[in-house]
Amino acid sequence: MPLTRAKYRAVKQDGAALVVALLVFAVCAAVMVALQKEFDLFYRQVSNQLVSDQAQAYLNGAEALAALALKTDNRHDTARSDKARDDLTELWAQEATPYALDDGGWLLGQLEDLQGRFNLNTLRPGSAQGSDGSLVLTAAQEQFIRLLLSFSDLELTQYEAKAITLAIGDWLDADDIAAVNGAEDSYYLAQTPAYRAPNHYMTSTSELYAIANIRPDIVQALEPYVTVWPLSGGKVNIHTAPVQVLRSLNGDGNLNPLSEEEGLLLKQMRDDTGFADAAGFLEQSVFDGKNTANMATRITESSSFFLLDAVVDIADRKTRLYSVLERDGQKISVRARAAHSL
């Protein structure tokens, strides 16, 4: 039967209403999807921030515990004698184990004596001159050359090690006059991109990558054994120095490092009986017949600068903190913090 005009109009209106309803549903669905995405993004951001804040709180706690350990050690030293001493038998130096957290995850913190490392800021050139007018190497420069030569895998010559040492000296000294085989602004301004030598103390060992004559593999070999703290001065603690640094201690004027066997012998003596003091260290057989007057000015028995390496794992996310701590009696100061190596 043919549709009447009224029935046709009703069917047409019903179809239009269905289309409108479908459009409204589609718009609502699109809005809901967009809102869900916004909510998911907001949730992840809040979750990440909460985890980050929680991780930072734990790392701050690790830093506070490290400071407490160093204060306790200082009190014990003061109670035992009037001569400070820091060695690897003390509580702060013991290997740490991960501490389980109540809400899952773990926290680990380890202290290291930075004065067991070689201080790069001691490489400023001296003022003494030889008979030919050239600057005489300082005790620190001699020691660093020996440290470089102790890495047999680097296959450095004495000439190359000296050039590296002098380039670091130019990086640190106040003038813009390059030492023989050294480097100043004239060299660095010719690089791409161009830059200048700071002519100031180093604040990070990563500066080695920017200094002339130094290959990346040399920096990577040195990194565990060098520091820039304290920014001025800094002697090597004979009670905490690793074998590589012990090998850099040799007779005055001798640019060759101790042999690996001699370095291990010193470590074995230290582990077995310890060194009574700096004088007792210099009386070891590896130094027999050698002039050690200048080297004696490069060693110490106590330390003021320590590195905290702390890691926390929360929700399968690891966060790291490196803190340089300076101890002055019962006062502990944080000198630097970083999420990567200092």
C-alpha positions in Angstrom: 0.0 0.0 0.0 1.5 3.4 -0.9 2.6 5.6 2.0 0.5 8.6 2.8 2.2 12.0 3.1 1.9 12.0 6.9 3.4 8.5 7.2 6.2 9.3 4.9 7.0 12.4 6.9 7.1 10.4 10.1 9.5 7.8 8.7 11.7 10.5 7.4 11.8 12.2 10.8 12.6 8.8 12.5 15.6 8.3 10.2 16.9 11.8 10.9 16.6 11.2 14.6 18.6 8.0 14.3 21.3 9.8 12.4 21.4 12.5 15.0 21.5 9.9 17.8 24.4 8.1 16.1 26.3 11.4 15.7 25.8 12.3 19.3 27.0 8.8 20.3 30.1 9.1 18.1 30.9 12.5 19.5 30.5 11.2 23.1 32.6 8.2 22.3 35.4 10.5 20.9 35.2 12.7 23.9 35.4 9.7 26.2 38.4 8.3 24.4 40.1 11.7 24.6 39.3 12.1 28.3 40.6 8.5 28.9 43.9 9.4 27.2 44.2 12.6 29.2 43.5 10.7 32.4 46.0 8.0 31.5 48.6 10.7 30.8 47.8 12.6 34.0 48.0 9.3 36.0 51.4 8.4 34.6 52.7 11.9 35.3 51.5 11.8 38.8 52.7 8.3 39.3 56.2 9.2 37.9 56.3 12.3 40.1 55.4 10.3 43.2 58.0 7.6 42.5 60.6 10.3 41.8 59.8 12.1 45.0 59.9 8.9 47.0 63.2 7.9 45.4 64.7 11.3 46.2 63.6 11.0 49.8 65.3 7.6 50.2 68.5 9.0 48.5 68.5 12.0 50.9 68.2 9.4 53.7 71.2 7.5 52.4 73.2 10.8 52.3 72.2 11.5 55.9 73.3 8.0 57.0 76.6 8.5 55.2 77.2 11.7 57.0 76.4 10.0 60.3 78.9 7.2 59.6 81.6 9.8 58.9 80.8 11.7 62.1 80.9 8.5 64.1 84.3 7.6 62.6 85.7 11.0 63.5 84.5 10.6 67.1 86.2 7.2 67.3 89.4 8.6 65.9 89.3 11.5 68.4 88.7 9.1 71.3 91.5 6.8 70.3 94.3 9.3 69.8 95.1 12.8 68.7 96.1 11.7 65.2 93.4 11.2 62.6 93.6 8.1 60.5 91.3 6.7 57.8 91.7 3.2 56.5 89.7 0.4 54.8 89.0 -1.5 58.1 86.7 1.3 59.4 82.9 1.0 59.3 82.3 3.6 56.6 84.6 1.6 54.2 82.8 -1.7 54.4 81.1 -3.1 51.4 77.4 -2.4 51.6 74.5 -4.7 50.8 71.1 -3.7 49.4 68.6 -2.7 52.1 65.0 -4.0 51.5 62.4 -1.3 51.6 59.0 -1.8 53.3 57.0 -0.9 50.2 59.1 -3.0 47.8 62.4 -2.3 46.1 65.8 -1.7 47.7 68.4 1.0 48.7 72.1 0.7 48.4 74.8 3.2 49.4 78.6 2.9 49.3 81.2 5.4 50.6 84.6 5.8 48.9 87.6 7.8 50.1 88.2 10.3 47.3 91.7 11.0 48.7 92.6 7.4 47.8 92.6 8.8 44.2 94.9 11.1 42.4 93.8 14.8 42.5 93.9 16.4 39.1 93.9 19.9 40.6 97.4 19.3 41.9 98.8 19.4 38.4 99.3 23.1 38.2 102.9 23.7 37.0 105.5 24.8 39.5 107.9 27.7 39.1 111.3 25.9 39.4 113.4 25.9 36.2 116.1 23.6 35.0 119.5 24.5 33.5 117.9 24.8 30.1 115.2 27.2 31.3 112.4 24.6 31.1 110.1 24.1 34.1 111.0 21.3 36.4 108.3 18.7 36.9 106.6 18.9 40.3 106.2 15.8 42.6 102.5 15.7 41.6 103.3 15.9 37.9 105.8 13.1 38.2 103.3 11.0 40.1 100.6 11.5 37.4 103.0 10.5 34.6 103.7 7.3 36.5 99.9 6.8 36.9 99.4 7.1 33.2 102.3 4.7 32.4 100.9 2.1 34.9 98.1 1.3 32.3 99.9 -1.1 30.1 96.9 -1.5 27.8 97.1 2.2 26.8 100.7 1.7 25.5 101.7 5.3 26.3 105.2 6.4 25.9 106.9 8.6 28.6 106.8 11.5 26.0 103.0 11.1 25.5 102.4 10.8 29.3 104.4 14.0 29.9 102.5 15.8 27.1 99.2 14.9 28.7 100.4 16.1 32.1 101.6 19.4 30.7 98.3 20.0 28.8 96.4 19.5 32.0 98.7 22.0 33.7 98.0 24.5 31.0 94.3 23.9 31.5 94.7 24.8 35.2 97.2 27.5 35.3 96.3 31.2 35.3 98.2 32.3 32.1 97.7 31.7 28.4 101.3 30.6 27.7 101.4 27.0 26.5 104.1 24.8 27.9 106.2 22.7 25.5 103.8 20.0 24.2 101.0 21.7 26.3 98.0 23.6 25.0 96.3 26.9 25.6 93.6 29.0 23.9 95.4 29.0 20.5 94.9 25.3 20.3 91.3 25.1 21.7 90.0 28.0 19.6 91.1 26.1 16.5 88.8 23.2 17.4 85.2 22.7 16.2 83.4 24.0 18.0 85.9 26.4 19.4 86.3 26.9 23.2 88.9 28.2 25.6 90.9 26.8 28.4 89.3 27.8 31.7 92.7 28.5 33.4 91.0 27.5 36.6 90.7 24.4 38.8 88.7 21.5 37.4 85.2 20.9 38.9 84.7 17.5 37.1 86.9 14.7 35.8 84.8 14.8 32.6 86.8 18.0 31.7 89.6 15.5 30.7 87.6 14.8 27.5 88.2 18.5 26.4 91.9 18.6 27.1 94.5 18.3 24.3 96.6 15.1 23.9 94.0 12.9 25.8 92.2 10.1 24.0 88.8 8.9 25.2 90.2 5.5 26.2 92.8 7.3 28.4 90.0 9.2 30.2 88.0 6.0 30.7 91.0 4.2 32.2 91.7 7.1 34.6 88.2 7.8 35.8 88.1 5.3 38.7 91.5 6.6 40.0 91.3 10.4 39.7 89.3 13.1 41.4 89.0 16.9 41.5 88.3 17.1 45.2 89.5 19.0 47.1 89.7 21.8 44.5 93.1 22.9 45.9 95.7 20.7 47.5 94.9 17.1 48.1 97.3 14.3 49.1 96.9 10.5 48.5 95.8 8.5 51.5 98.2 5.5 51.7 95.7 3.5 53.7 92.9 3.6 51.1 94.6 4.1 47.7 94.0 1.2 45.2 96.9 -0.7 43.7 96.9 1.5 40.5 97.5 4.6 42.6 100.0 2.9 44.9 102.0 2.1 41.8 102.2 5.9 41.0 104.3 6.4 44.2 107.9 6.0 43.4 111.3 7.7 44.0 111.8 11.3 43.2 112.8 11.9 39.6 111.8 8.4 38.5 109.0 8.6 36.0 108.5 4.8 35.8 105.6 3.4 38.0 106.2 0.6 40.4 105.7 -2.8 38.8 102.4 -4.5 39.2 104.1 -7.0 41.6 105.4 -4.2 43.8 102.0 -2.5 43.9 100.4 -5.8 44.9 103.1 -6.3 47.5 102.3 -2.9 49.1 98.5 -3.8 49.1 99.3 -7.2 50.7 101.4 -5.5 53.4 98.6 -3.1 54.1 96.0 -5.8 54.2 98.1 -8.1 56.5 99.5 -5.6 59.0 98.8 -2.1 57.8 101.2 0.8 57.7 101.9 2.3 61.1 102.2 5.7 59.5 103.5 7.5 56.4 107.1 7.0 57.6 106.4 3.3 57.9 105.0 3.2 54.4 108.2 4.8 52.9 110.3 2.2 54.7 108.8 -0.6 52.6 111.3 -2.6 50.6 110.0 -1.3 47.2 111.4 2.1 48.1 114.9 0.9 49.3 117.7 3.1 47.9 115.2 5.7 46.5 115.0 9.4 47.4 111.4 9.9 48.6 111.6 13.4 50.1 109.3 14.9 47.5 107.0 11.9 47.4 106.6 12.2 51.2 104.8 15.5 50.6 102.3 13.8 48.4 100.9 11.3 50.9 98.7 11.4 54.0 97.0 9.1 56.5 93.6 10.8 56.9 90.9 12.1 54.6 88.4 14.8 54.4 86.6 14.1 51.1 84.4 11.1 50.4 82.1 10.0 47.6 78.7 8.5 48.3 77.3 6.3 45.5 73.6 5.6 46.3 71.1 3.7 44.3 67.4 3.2 45.0 65.0 0.8 43.2 61.3 1.6 43.4 58.7 0.1 41.1 61.5 -1.4 39.0 62.9 2.1 38.4 66.5 2.8 39.5 67.6 6.3 40.6 71.2 7.1 41.4 72.8 9.8 43.4 76.5 10.7 43.6 77.4 13.1 46.5 80.8 14.5 47.4 80.9 14.9 51.2 83.5 17.0 53.0 84.3 16.2 56.6 85.7 18.8 58.9 85.6 17.3 62.4 81.9 16.8 63.2 80.8 19.1 60.3 79.7 17.3 57.1 79.1 19.5 54.0 77.8 18.3 50.7 80.1 19.9 48.1 78.5 18.4 44.9 75.6 16.2 43.8 75.0 14.5 40.5 72.9 11.8 38.9 76.0 10.7 36.9 79.6 10.4 37.8 81.4 13.5 39.2 
